[in-house]
Amino acid sequence: MPGRIQEWDHTVRAGEQGHGASGASGAAKADDWAADLHALWCAAVEVLDVTALADRLYRVLRDQPGVVTVVGARWNGDRIRYVRYLSAGDAAPSIADPTDRESTDPAPGPAPGASGGGTPNGRPVLRAYDPARDTTADPRTLGVLRAAGAATALECGFALDTGDRATLTVGLSPGVDADATLPARLVQVCEVLVASNRRILEEHRHERRQVSDAFLAEASLQMDSNLDVQETLGRVARLAVPALAEGCMIHLSGPGDRLVPSASAHVAAVEQAWIADTARHDPWLADLLGVVRRRRDGVVLGGQELAGGPFGVGARGAGRSVGAVSVSPLRARGRVLGTITFLYRRDDGTVDVRLLDDLADRAALAIDTSTLYEQRRSHVQSLQRHLLPQALPEVDGLRLSASYEVSDGMLDVGGDFYDAVVTADGVALIIGDVCGRGAEAAALTGLARHTLRTLLEDGADPGSALSRLNRSLIREGTSRFVTAAVAVLRRGPAGYVASVAGAGHPYPLVRRSNGTVEEVHVAGMLLGVTPSVTYAAVDVALGPGDGLVLFTDGLTEARNAEGAFFEGFLADAVARSGEGDPGASAARLTAEAKRFRTSGADDTAVLTARVEEGA
């Protein structure tokens, strides 16, 4: 039989050029074959799966002289996927064993030998054998050949993909001397299949890359759109389920280098409790995560690799539906933050490790950014609190309240400040704003607040206190300016009298007991700009139920979606804030401004004093 193969190989070129000396008949056959092959190529560039070519290509080969049947077999690794054939008289190709058609657990069959996968360079390989005597071919293929009465089989083996191989076999009737061109034509048909499958695989890979890239882009947008750590973790889990997997668990490094479950999700609502409990308590999973977080890349486990854990065959409860588990380390900026775990229903080899590692890297960066933001924000808030009084003093006949709102997204200490200082005959209220943010602003904030506090405790009037602070700032040589307002409240004939002075600061407001609101006009130059400046105070009488409201420009400059400033609504808001507990009036005012604001973010400080009834 090898001699016949060699003979065919030597005569292929001559047959392709003219089919020997058959004259017009040979030329007609060549023309028919060229037309059939061209039609097959045209079909091959359109199909989405090479099996869709079966009817056409099997018919083309079956119609060759002496061919009684055409058999195609396909393997995935060592497992046969199907055997399809077309014999003389058949209208369409059939499956040799219908139970093997794309089954989830195909019957095992011997994989083709050297010819089954083609040569190392991917070229198809031919071999000829006697179906009655051969024991190396696939039993189903041999069964079809024998049933069709084939005396000789010509098999061409080729690779369709990594681990995916196929054979295409033609059976020849007894006593028929096969056309010398048949081996070349069989190879040509197989090459069409290989080229078509290569195109299909590349298109599928391109589509998957597009889907993956689109998913990763959307995931990045979703994860980067929020700087809250828990919200970021939740978004990562919700994005992955069910887009990538049936379940997701995220663990972050905690105290003592321990991995702490931080988020989980499952496509089935009834499994939410199970996956959360597994993430929290399962020792097998904990050991796996401990190993993976020390790796550079993730791992994918399936089948027996899941034995002994909460997943896979033999696991109790919901885990039995898990066919594969992937774990990727979360790394960002040179640090290991934790791990991300995905659960898959089937272990079908389709887990995209590149996509998972890319998603893990993006998730880690988003989580790390959120964590660093929270840490920085916490530090800023802590420092800000140290620049403000720990508590307001209690003053007979007055109710004081204060509120400080740090603007969203700000990661530097602001310059807003306030204080309340008990004096010999009343209380002094201080509010101010240092231009800018950061360390220098914080230093000036401390200087301004403590200078005014010391001066007022020593009995200085508001105007004098502001003048002396101005000179101190000039001596410091700072490039920043400061605005401030000071009010000293002393007992009067019917309540209190407020002596108020301002230095470039928003005018304080007085809310009368009947709900009307008045401005206290205290104009004055900014502090720290010109040395020879004096500040004059204005006296305002405050009766029972009246209140004084001091605030920074973060309140007035809050802007809504229509572009309107809160300053235009401030009088009404002050009137409403005076209703109810006077100790919460400042908080009510800042809360209303926060609800109003869609832009114009800035720190906001509010300090109020209300004269009690009977004072």
Secondary structure, DSSP 8 states (H G I E B T S, - for coil): -HHHHHHHHHHHHHHHHH-TT-HHHHHHHHHHHHHHHHHHHHHHTT-SSGGGGHHHHHHHHHTSTTEEEEEEEEEETTEEEEEEEEETT-SS-EESSGGGTT-SS--------TTTT--TTS--EEEEE-TTT--SS-HHHHHHHHHTT-SEEEEEEEEEETTEEEEEEEEE-TT----TTHHHHHHHHHHHHHHHHHHHHHHHHHHHHHHHHHHHHHHHHHHHT---HHHHHHHHHHHHTTTT-SEEEEEEE-GGG-EEEEEEEESSGGGHHHHHHHHHH-HHHHHHHHHHTTSSS-EEEEGGGGTTSSSSTT-SGGGGG--EEEEEEEEETTEEEEEEEEEES---S---HHHHHHHHHHHHHHHHHHHHHHHHHHHHHHHHHHTS-SS---BTTEEEEEEEE--TT--S---EEEEEEEETTEEEEEEEEESS-SHHHHHHHHHHHHHHHHHHHTT--HHHHHHHHHHHHHHHT-S--EEEEEEEEEEETTEEEEEEEEES----EEE-TTS-EEE-------BTT-SS-----EEEEE-TT-EEEEE-HHHHT-B-TTS-BGGGGHHHHHHHHTSS-GGGHHHHHHHHHHHH-SB----EEEEEEEE-TT-
